[in-house]
Amino acid sequence: MPFDAQCDLAALVYEAHQDPDDILRRFASELNARGFRAVGLVQLGHHCVDADLSALLVHTGERLPLLQDLGKCAAGCRLDVGLLLEAGTRIAGAIETGADLVIINRFGKQERAGKGLSYLIERAVGADIPVVIAVPSHRFADWIKFAEGMSVKLACDRRSLDAWWITVSNRNAGVLRTTHVNFCEAFK
C-alpha cells in the first residue's frame, strides 16, 4: 500500500494496561466541540470476548455493536467482521463529506491482514486527511511494515496526541484553527 511521504499518519502505541480508547474518544469529542470534524470509530470495551464490546462513531455519537451472537458458550474472538465493515462504510461516507481527522480504533488482526478498516487509512491518506490509530506495542513492527515506515509513533497519552495534532493542524492549515472555516468563509 503506497503512502505519501507528506501524509500525517500516527500510531497511538499502547501497552496492555493502557486505555487508548478513552484518550481517543475524549480527543475526538473535544475536536468536534471546537469545530473540527473528527470522524471514525473508537472501541468501547477491551477485548473481543467482552460481552459489551461495541464501538462509537465519533462523528455521530452512535454506539454500534461489534460482536456476533454465538451463544454464551462460545470461546475466542466473536468479532462480527460484517458489522465492522458496515461501520467502515459509514466512516467512508463521512470522509467523503469532509473530515479534518480520521480515527481508527485498532490495528488489529483484520487490519494486519489488509482487511477490516485498513482501506479507510488508505482513503484518508489519499485525501490528505490525518489519521490516528491505536496500535498495541507488540504489533508496532507489523504496523510499521503496513505503513511502509511512514508513521509517527505516539505515546499513549493525551499530551503526545495533542502535540501531534497541533503540529499536523498547523502544517495543514497554516495556523491552528479554533473553529472550522468553510470554503466560503475563507474567501469573505
Order of alpha helices (4+ residues) and beta strands (2+ residues): beta-alpha-beta-beta-beta-alpha-beta-alpha-alpha-beta-alpha-beta-alpha-alpha
